[in-house]
Amino acid sequence: MPKVSSVIVPYAAYLRVYEPLAAFPEPERGHWARYARRTDLPSYQDELRRSLTDLLPTPPVPVPVHESGDAFVTEVDGVVCVCPWRTRLRGWQALGELADDFPEPVLNALLPPVVRRQTTQDYERWREGNPDARPWIRTATWQVPINWFVLVSDAEREYDKGCDGTATAAPVLRYRTPMVQARRRVARGLRALKEAVDEGPLIDGLVDVGRWLEEFHPRSLVELDYGGLVHALPAGELEDDHSAADVAEGIEALRHGDGATAGAAYGRLVERWRSVRDRRSAN
């Protein structure tokens, strides 16, 4: 169980893929095999702390100079699986999305234009030599995208309120599912949605995440982790959050042509996550 850090945890959720060691070519496979035997494996808050530290200098360092050699590690049916952080790649990709999140004056104050231009040029040069690179981790702030819940089921939900509900350990809410199940649910969800509606952001998002999953080993593990969002939800709301069940109910209703039930399930989801996003602007 990860300890609560003294660093304020940004309200971000994560979608991670853990791949078996066999999915990695040498010498990377050997690196991860040795890494997995460590007794001091870092947590997601350690990753976060390192990223925040890079933003303190003037000018800030939005993307690490060198790629991280760290990963999250788990075991699936006796097989060691790793989820590389790839902090540098994710930093480059996140930088490209900042314009959608902040007005230009705010963005310029956070990261001067000259810093953003140089970082973008560095990424473009790197991509020329690494055209197939993709991250093992996706991040969403102040929400869990609805399409992520399609990948998991309520039966896979893991909730731990921490050490006796005190502040000595953070709550954990996550789902873990085999890759084959996640891909199957994406396919079924897309069929139901496309038969019910012509197009929309939910379909687009599900197509995107489905293509991403296809990049990984079929014996991988998919994890949806609420991460820092557990600190944005009161304990009662967190414990009662069964968003994956609502998504599954909505998709099943669409499959049977029951628009009323599907609409009710979608309404519950929208209301729940609107209340979370509203906290973003609360002072």
Summary of the structure (lengths in Angstrom):
residues: 283
radius of gyration: 19.5
end to end distance: 29.9
largest distance: 57.2
contacts: 816
relative contact order: 0.16
helix: 51%
strand: 15%
